[in-house]
Amino acid sequence: MWPERNSSFTGTAFYQKAAAMKWADRDSLALKEILAGNVPGFLKKFTAIHVSIPDSITGRKINATYYVSPDYLAVGTDQDWARINITPMAAQRIADSLHCFLPTRKIVDDVYRAAKVKLEPVPMYAFRDSTPTMWQHHLIIEGQRKGRVGLIAGIKKDVVLSGKITREKRPDRVAIYGWHKPGGMPIQPLYTGHVNWWVDYSQGIRLVYRKIKVDMPGAGAGGRWMDYTEVLKDKILQRLLCDEDFCDCFRYNY
């Protein structure tokens, strides 16, 4: 799924080079590095999330497993890496290239519940969209994490897929959600108030592998692999991945 590494550009070097960049140039640099396979090794090992719903027709339980990146999108080597903040357009390009999709609100909640490492959100209030603030926030998170490993949550708002996007009268929106406090209450309700090029330190990109393993009557031994778009288009199965009234947002345009 991930391209072979063709760059040894570190996380520190990324932020040094991007320090004075605005969103478009920062996106371009992030795309170049990630599509060159320049991500820390741990980020390539996705984590299984197990979910289930009752079949509203038969009453039988439907189980599913999907796979998420253990942390938010990052650039760099295993020795020197950093989380990055990019637009949904750049995130979608990366997701497409890696056979992934971006999470829904429900997936963000599922991930928080399953997370091994849950950290307290750290809001910042000055120069929220500046690259140095993004770097500073990454360093703060690493100070909190103290080397703990495993699926992590509570550190960022997620860029998400949402039916609010497909119904938003204002064009070119981004949907964000999450940043859970201890106990599971998100700081950020589902929100489409920002234009899609707005990126600040608090927004992260979590990738979800696009093939979902669904175990239901008739699926055969071990379940059936389905594309996430098939799942979201099915009026029953969509509840495995989506808890909105409308689950018809599948991707961002770029």
Buried (B, 14 or more C-beta within 10 A) or exposed (E): EEEEEEBEBBBBBBBEBBEEBEBEEBBBBBBEBBBBEBBBEBBEEBBEBEBEBEBEEEEEEBBBBBBBBBBBBBBBBEEBBBBBBBBBBBBBBBBBBBEBBBBBBBBBBBBBEBBEBBBEBBEBEEEBBBBEBBBBBBEBBBEBBEEEEEBBBBBBBBBBBBBBBEEBEEEBBBBBBBBBEEEEEBBBEBBBEBEBBBBBBBBBBBBBBBBBBBBBEEBEEEBBEBBBBBBBEBEBBBBBBBBBEEBBBBBBEE
